[in-house]
Amino acid sequence: MQHTICALATGTGGAVALVRLSGPEACRIWQELSHRTHLPEPRKQILCTLYDGEEVLDKALVTYFQAPHSFTGEDVVEFAVHASPYVKGRLLERLCAHGAVMAKRGEFSQRAFLNGKMDLVEAQGLCDLIASGNKASHKLAMDSLDGKLSARVTDIKKRLSELLAQIEVRLDDVDEEMTPLSDEFISGEINTVLVHIKALADTFSVGKYIKDGLKTALVGAPNSGKSSLLNALVGFDRAIVSDQSGTTRDTVEETLELNGQKIILTDTAGIREHALDPAEKEGMRRSRRAMERADLILFVLDASRPLTPEEQELWQAIRRQQKRTLIVWNKTDLQSAHPALEEAEKYEQAEVSCKTGEGLAHLKKLITADVTEAQTADGLMISNLRHYEALLRAQTELESALIRLQTQAGGEIYAEHLRGALKHLQDLIGEVTPDDVLGIIFSKFCMGK
């Protein structure tokens, strides 16, 4: 952090661009570009002329944030300039010519973390906020950025720290002047911490869908109405629909928002025993791959005709996937054949007509049901794999401590497991995270953040 860094903090398009400058030389560099000798009042935007040598480069709105009261905790100068590609590029060139260096991805946020302006959970919440594309993912990101998730982890960590402190002080009590802690008390405290950790870790199975989207594959035989269903769900003609079977030869993907949740719909080629040509065979291979990668499978069936042996075989393949599956009886506007499907009663079902729209609202609720109903009491969830793995490691250490306690192992042994669990919780927040791990985390941020 000895260098002063600069970067464009806004994307392409628009009339105004923001260029950010942070570091020990930020004020000097601004003075040299503006030909001014005094600093502006902190947090007060001023109109300022920026020079390229002796020529005017642009008239900009400039804001000075004095350390430590800035995003990074350093002196920060932000330039709101006209969004001309030349102006933006030339301003960055002049900043570098006066001693700044181009920032790496996420370097502003990394400096904010290193300067204690935010912890690692809050920093990653900021990254998720920038990438959020729907209401649910926005809430998850804000819970992290606002410190709610950090507060929950800190409370868990505090309780574990207090227990460990009581154990360690007795380990040092060689004269045995202190009253020993009972095994029941220690195991009770460990189990209480375990309950909180498990409850938070269990939210990841849904949190990752909220953040990354629920991958949903429409699977079925040719001409069962998968493409029509995709078009009906997204609200426009995304996939080609034809009375001729086998129209879809490749997977067709579309992202939409249902009930505030991000859903990634994939229409697949119809699967049947004999492919007509190599292209259809490749399409069916991709269909099976999409089914394997999906979080949710919509098994689309034509309710107006009996099931074929191929559909029965496909149903068995779907059941072997052991994934959440919805059975969608399509074309209910036609005369129903009431086909029988083995153990269909064990799965959620919906009857729809893509032609009339009947049943689509119910299907949409079923698709997002697991996500919308799996909220914790206060709505806190985790969606980051690093957080999930840290919680699992802490959970494993606590379970090992309980085993050691039950086998009457020495206090030093199960105390070491408690220390391990505490370290993993500290790693989640970022108190003990190695530098190389930090580099990987912040490299996922955008350039100007």
Phi, psi and omega in degrees: 000018177283338181271154170266128187248156179216155178190158172283128184257003178236159181276190180283159180088169180086173183261340184234141176237149179246125176248130186250137180231126184218136177141180186295336182256012184300316182294316180299315182297319178297318180298320181290325179284333183262353182060036179246155182252346181242155181274147176287165177292132181302142176063021177238120184282135180231154174275129189219140175271129178255137186248144171251090190073242178258355181265150179284128176270314181190160169259120189236156169267122187243136177234131180252127176246116184276135177298142003266013186269063179215173181300316183271347186087359178251176169295128181231135173237128179244131182251117173264103185245169174292142191277035173290132177306323180293314182299313181298311182295317182292323179297318178296321177298316182292322177299318179291325179295333180266008171122353178277166174232152179294134181288149172278170179300127177074010187290328177296316179293324179295321177293323176299319178294311182295333179268009175077017179281338177201156174270180187291325177296317179294321179297316179290332174295323177296317178298318179292326179297317180297325183270352185295137182236005179208172185299316184293315180293328176297318179295317178302315181296318181292326177297324177285314184294324181282355177090006181293317179292319177299320180296321179296313181294321179297321178297318178297315181297320180297317181295319179293322180296319180294320177295315180297322179297319179295323179290314185293324180294330177281332175294330179273354182274077184294334180273359178054048179275341183264150178290127181296151174278136180285151178299326180295320180294314182297312181295325178296318179293318179297316180296325177296315177297319179300318180301315180294319180293315180297319181299320179286318180296324182295340180285347183296326182300331177261323181302323180293329177290321179296319182285310187264345182102147179272111181285115186239122181255129174269114187238143178171182179282163176302142176066023175274352177101023181295314182294321177297322179293318177302312180298321180293323181288320182277341175091008176205169183280086180275323183247150178288133179243133180210152175291338179286130181287152177080021180297317181280115180255340181231166176286140179242121185247140177214139179256134178217170179246123177239122178052038179080005182249146177277123180238129178253102183270134177234114175274128185249160176294143178298137183261122175219170189292315186245114176282144182282331182204171181302326181295318179292323178297319178294323178298319179291326176297318179291329177297315179296322178294319178297323178295321180292327183273348187287150172273332181221136179247128171258108179272105187268125181234144176278109184286353184269000182216160177294158178287145176270160175303327179294322178291323176297320179292319178296322178299319178296321178295322179294318180296326179292339178294333180055045176244162176300128185226135173249131175269121183248110176274108185264166176062041180286352175287343176270171180295127185281138177266354180049056180293151179262139180229129185301126177056031180296333183295344180277356184239153174292143184225153177218141175251124185225159170229111180292338181285315183262343183088357181296133177086351183292320180298319179295319179298318180298321178294321179295321182300318185263004187302312183298327183283314185285336183266350185264029179281147174286172184303320180258007177081000182286134178215160173249145180228002184258129182299324180297319178296316181299314181294323178296319178295320179296320179295319177296320178298317179298318179297318180292321177296323176294323178297320179296319178297315179297322180294320181290332180270010177062032175290162181296155181301328180298327185287307182287336175295326179295324176293323177294321177297321178297316179297319180296321179298320181292325175291322177294324178295324179299316181283334179108016182284334183228023184285128178297156183299322182293327176291320177300319179300319179293317182297308186284344177291345179276352179282165176283168191297316186272011182242000000 
